[in-house]
Amino acid sequence: MAFQRVINGKSVLIIGSVIPCCALYYFYHRRHRCPRPRTTVEAAPISSRAHGLSKPNESPYYLGLEMARDDPYHEDLNPNGVMQLGLADNLLCLDLIQQWVAKNWDTSIGSDSKLGIKSIAPYQPLDGLVDLKLAMANFMSTVMGNVDFDPSRLVLTSGATPALEILSFCLADHGDAFLIPAPYYSGFDRDLVRTGVQLIPVHCHSSENFSLTSTALNHAYNDATKRGLKIRGIRFSNPSNPVGNVLSRETLYTILSFAREKNIHIISDEIYAGSVYGNEEFISMAEIVRGKDDLDKQRVHIIYGISKGLSLAGFRVGSIYTFNDNVLTAAKKLSTFSSISAPTQRLLISMLSNEVFIQEYMEAKEMKLKKMHDLFVAGLEQLRIPFAKSDAGLFCWVDMSGLIKPSNEEGEMDLWSKLLNVGKLFLIPGSVFHCAEPGWFRCCFSTLTEQDIPLVMKRIQKVCGISDLSMERSAVE
């Protein structure tokens, strides 16, 4: 019995010792063991911002743009291709630009340039070369007339898009908003994505040729503030995109008075100022505040660029002009993200400083724009399709509301799809521009030749099943 008790005691002792040791061994190795390779490898996550941007863009603008690029119309090589009327690109005077560049390339930045590689290889001022600011200020004065621009108040950027983004960073915080007359260029929504600033449409109507009124401004402002939004400014295009009308002096004073009353900023996008072909006079916001007190001036900021006026969209050159010292200082610092390449700047300095060429180019461009506009609207008149009165821009704002069924956005999109897929015409529907009235389309004529216009009208006629007025007249006669 005694022996049995000894054996049992030893068993308890051994078991009592082994169990803690095993437990200690298990937990120690569980913590320090090498991780087993996963059978499936997961992709590293990206930010929610990038995730949203990476989704396919279903906008009619981008869908049509893709089709026009994949199947472009060419009179000989692809006569059944998609005709480009959606992109506001000025191709009418590229021959003049090409001739000038061919003649002046070497003396501007090439082997014959006195400046040499040392002028373009090192770092440059992020907000633009002083010489280009001077040339740009003179060019803006030539284009806009009746106003002088101080080059020291310019910030040069790689296009008008970063100019708008920089101003938005400077004037508003995330969650704030700008008022904007609608219809307006849809790209402005995209331009402000990173800033978190919202755009609040101020709906204008065809009965007033889509002109801005103080009633519409106050209605939009009051509605936005009731929803808890903080309005920090009003942003508009003059001349208008997509309508093509030029804002009157009275309208500009209305905007200034409204901004003064609400103590908000004014962003005047004047990129189409150099594309006026009609009888209406263009008036810059800089002219409106000339002679005004500093508080009025400090709330005014102007965006300009050479993509439309000089047919140089690919150069990516825009500018901010501001009377506000704090905005000027902040914009210069933010321009580090959107600097223009040195070779581009040197070439433009040479081009913009050539006053004879600039004068000849501007005259030729105005003449060609007017001719193309007149030919395009004459074709629309033959088909009895209405359009808005315009004096500027590279496009025509066309009223196809009588051709859509049902008479709503669904009907508009159905007609857009038929024009694109059946008629092989890339137009942009008005809903993309936040137009409150269904059935309007923006048609860019500056991407066409004179010979293209009859074909465009023929394709519209075929898709919409409408008769040609001239043919009816011939039949009657």
Secondary structure in CASP SS format (residue, H / E / C, confidence):
PFRMAT SS
TARGET T0000
AUTHOR 0000-0000-0000
METHOD secondary structure of the structure
MODEL  1
M C 1.00
A H 1.00
F H 1.00
Q H 1.00
R H 1.00
V H 1.00
I H 1.00
N H 1.00
G H 1.00
K H 1.00
S H 1.00
V H 1.00
L H 1.00
I H 1.00
I H 1.00
G H 1.00
S H 1.00
V H 1.00
I H 1.00
P H 1.00
C H 1.00
C H 1.00
A H 1.00
L H 1.00
Y H 1.00
Y H 1.00
F H 1.00
Y H 1.00
H H 1.00
R H 1.00
R H 1.00
H H 1.00
R C 1.00
C C 1.00
P C 1.00
R C 1.00
P C 1.00
R C 1.00
T C 1.00
T C 1.00
V C 1.00
E C 1.00
A C 1.00
A C 1.00
P C 1.00
I C 1.00
S C 1.00
S H 1.00
R H 1.00
A H 1.00
H H 1.00
G H 1.00
L H 1.00
S C 1.00
K C 1.00
P C 1.00
N C 1.00
E C 1.00
S C 1.00
P H 1.00
Y H 1.00
Y H 1.00
L H 1.00
G H 1.00
L H 1.00
E H 1.00
M H 1.00
A H 1.00
R H 1.00
D H 1.00
D C 1.00
P E 1.00
Y C 1.00
H E 1.00
E C 1.00
D C 1.00
L C 1.00
N E 1.00
P C 1.00
N C 1.00
G C 1.00
V E 1.00
M E 1.00
Q E 1.00
L C 1.00
G C 1.00
L C 1.00
A C 1.00
D C 1.00
N C 1.00
L C 1.00
L C 1.00
C C 1.00
L H 1.00
D H 1.00
L H 1.00
I H 1.00
Q H 1.00
Q H 1.00
W H 1.00
V H 1.00
A H 1.00
K H 1.00
N H 1.00
W H 1.00
D H 1.00
T H 1.00
S H 1.00
I C 1.00
G C 1.00
S C 1.00
D C 1.00
S C 1.00
K C 1.00
L C 1.00
G C 1.00
I H 1.00
K H 1.00
S H 1.00
I C 1.00
A C 1.00
P C 1.00
Y C 1.00
Q C 1.00
P C 1.00
L C 1.00
D C 1.00
G C 1.00
L C 1.00
V H 1.00
D H 1.00
L H 1.00
K H 1.00
L H 1.00
A H 1.00
M H 1.00
A H 1.00
N H 1.00
F H 1.00
M H 1.00
S H 1.00
T H 1.00
V H 1.00
M H 1.00
G C 1.00
N C 1.00
V C 1.00
D C 1.00
F C 1.00
D C 1.00
P H 1.00
S H 1.00
R H 1.00
L E 1.00
V E 1.00
L E 1.00
T E 1.00
S C 1.00
G C 1.00
A H 1.00
T H 1.00
P H 1.00
A H 1.00
L H 1.00
E H 1.00
I H 1.00
L H 1.00
S H 1.00
F H 1.00
C H 1.00
L H 1.00
A C 1.00
D C 1.00
H C 1.00
G C 1.00
D C 1.00
A E 1.00
F E 1.00
L E 1.00
I E 1.00
P E 1.00
A E 1.00
P C 1.00
Y C 1.00
Y C 1.00
S C 1.00
G H 1.00
F H 1.00
D H 1.00
R H 1.00
D H 1.00
L C 1.00
V C 1.00
R C 1.00
T C 1.00
G C 1.00
V C 1.00
Q E 1.00
L E 1.00
I E 1.00
P E 1.00
V E 1.00
H E 1.00
C C 1.00
H C 1.00
S H 1.00
S H 1.00
E H 1.00
N C 1.00
F C 1.00
S C 1.00
L C 1.00
T C 1.00
S H 1.00
T H 1.00
A H 1.00
L H 1.00
N H 1.00
H H 1.00
A H 1.00
Y H 1.00
N H 1.00
D H 1.00
A H 1.00
T H 1.00
K H 1.00
R C 1.00
G C 1.00
L C 1.00
K C 1.00
I E 1.00
R E 1.00
G E 1.00
I E 1.00
R E 1.00
F E 1.00
S E 1.00
N C 1.00
P C 1.00
S C 1.00
N C 1.00
P C 1.00
V C 1.00
G C 1.00
N C 1.00
V C 1.00
L C 1.00
S C 1.00
R H 1.00
E H 1.00
T H 1.00
L H 1.00
Y H 1.00
T H 1.00
I H 1.00
L H 1.00
S H 1.00
F H 1.00
A H 1.00
R H 1.00
E H 1.00
K H 1.00
N C 1.00
I C 1.00
H E 1.00
I E 1.00
I E 1.00
S E 1.00
D E 1.00
E C 1.00
I C 1.00
Y C 1.00
A H 1.00
G H 1.00
S H 1.00
V E 1.00
Y C 1.00
G C 1.00
N C 1.00
E C 1.00
E C 1.00
F C 1.00
I C 1.00
S C 1.00
M H 1.00
A H 1.00
E H 1.00
I H 1.00
V C 1.00
R C 1.00
G C 1.00
K C 1.00
D C 1.00
D H 1.00
L H 1.00
D H 1.00
K H 1.00
Q H 1.00
R C 1.00
V E 1.00
H E 1.00
I E 1.00
I E 1.00
Y E 1.00
G E 1.00
I C 1.00
S C 1.00
K C 1.00
G C 1.00
L C 1.00
S C 1.00
L C 1.00
A H 1.00
G H 1.00
F H 1.00
R C 1.00
V C 1.00
G E 1.00
S E 1.00
I E 1.00
Y E 1.00
T E 1.00
F C 1.00
N C 1.00
D H 1.00
N H 1.00
V H 1.00
L H 1.00
T H 1.00
A H 1.00
A H 1.00
K H 1.00
K H 1.00
L H 1.00
S H 1.00
T H 1.00
F H 1.00
S C 1.00
S C 1.00
I C 1.00
S C 1.00
A H 1.00
P H 1.00
T H 1.00
Q H 1.00
R H 1.00
L H 1.00
L H 1.00
I H 1.00
S H 1.00
M H 1.00
L H 1.00
S C 1.00
N C 1.00
E H 1.00
V H 1.00
F H 1.00
I H 1.00
Q H 1.00
E H 1.00
Y H 1.00
M H 1.00
E H 1.00
A H 1.00
K H 1.00
E H 1.00
M H 1.00
K H 1.00
L H 1.00
K H 1.00
K H 1.00
M H 1.00
H H 1.00
D H 1.00
L H 1.00
F H 1.00
V H 1.00
A H 1.00
G H 1.00
L H 1.00
E H 1.00
Q H 1.00
L C 1.00
R C 1.00
I C 1.00
P C 1.00
F E 1.00
A C 1.00
K C 1.00
S C 1.00
D C 1.00
A E 1.00
G C 1.00
L C 1.00
F E 1.00
C E 1.00
W E 1.00
V E 1.00
D E 1.00
M C 1.00
S H 1.00
G H 1.00
L H 1.00
I C 1.00
K C 1.00
P C 1.00
S C 1.00
N C 1.00
E H 1.00
E H 1.00
G H 1.00
E H 1.00
M H 1.00
D H 1.00
L H 1.00
W H 1.00
S H 1.00
K H 1.00
L H 1.00
L H 1.00
N H 1.00
V C 1.00
G C 1.00
K C 1.00
L E 1.00
F E 1.00
L C 1.00
I E 1.00
P E 1.00
G H 1.00
S H 1.00
V H 1.00
F H 1.00
H C 1.00
C C 1.00
A C 1.00
E C 1.00
P C 1.00
G C 1.00
W E 1.00
F E 1.00
R E 1.00
C E 1.00
C E 1.00
F C 1.00
S C 1.00
T C 1.00
L C 1.00
T C 1.00
E C 1.00
Q C 1.00
D H 1.00
I H 1.00
P H 1.00
L H 1.00
V H 1.00
M H 1.00
K H 1.00
R H 1.00
I H 1.00
Q H 1.00
K H 1.00
V H 1.00
C H 1.00
G C 1.00
I C 1.00
S C 1.00
D C 1.00
L H 1.00
S H 1.00
M H 1.00
E H 1.00
R H 1.00
S H 1.00
A H 1.00
V H 1.00
E C 1.00
END
